[in-house]
Amino acid sequence: MRRRTEKVMENQFDPVVLETRSLTKHYGGVRALNEANFVIREGEHVAIVGDNGAGKSTFVRNITGVEEPTSGTIRLFDKEVAFSNPKAARDAGIETVYQNLALADHLDVPANIFLGREQVGLNLGPFSWLDKKAMRSRSKELLNETGIQIPDLSGKLQGMSGGQRQCVAISRAAGWGAKLIIMDEPTAALGIQETTRVENIIRRLKERGTPVIIISHNLRQVFNLVDRVVVFRQGGIVGDRRTDETDGNEIVSMITGADQGIHANASYI
């Protein structure tokens, strides 16, 4: 128990990257998110789990500027923030890799990595020229930093495998000095080999000290990759456990509500 206690105490003193306090979202009379108190600290990897409709997606949309919370606060590095749109969240350092990847299939790898951040070599208004050489060079660097190998960067994404496309999306998120990366079901549509490749990239982000939130239904993956598991049910957070101090049975019981009386007031680390 001494090692586990030391680990918990050490984590408590790490700087808080993102914190939500009583975050709530109503859609008319429906309370999709209710008083969500969440913390992720520097270098931490945290999984968000729960059944469909548990509030996971609503929570992510509210902290990334897709939607505006009904009430509650969001703090980034101990400063209260209110993102009016996803670009504002990205500008603040929160990068999100969505399940649909949000990639442009008709463009090559550098164009996708620099999508919305294009480097201009000569700025002449509507007749500006993109600095494709600089974008290609920087893209290689970003891919190397995350251990991603794509032989031909000039190929369009529509000809690439699902795993390669996912790697490009993760590299784009990780490559812009992100303070926090959020991944929504990062391997849901991938095969075994491609899943392993993406999981290795996530481990490399851990080595770099990049905090990551993973939304996943794959408990095997969760226990292999993250430090903590946060459980959502019926719009609220009902459990927060370190992965080395729980097991799949306890997490499933919280997801389904089998131990509702025990876990309804779970403490947060």
Buried (B, 14 or more C-beta within 10 A) or exposed (E): EEEEEEBEEEBEEEEBBBBBBEBBBBEEEEBBBBBBBBBBBBBBBBBBBBBEEBBBBBBBBBBBBBBEBBEBEBBBBEEEBEBEEBEBBBEBBBBBBBBEBEBEEEBBBBBBBBEEEEEEEEEEEEEEEBBBEBBBEBBBEBBEBBBBEBEEBEEBBEEBEBBBBBBBBBBBBBBBEBBBBBBBBBBBBBEEEBBEBBBEBBBBBBEEEBBBBBBBBBBEBBBEBBBBBBBBBBBBBBBBBBBEEBEEEBBBBBBEBEBEEEBEEBEEB
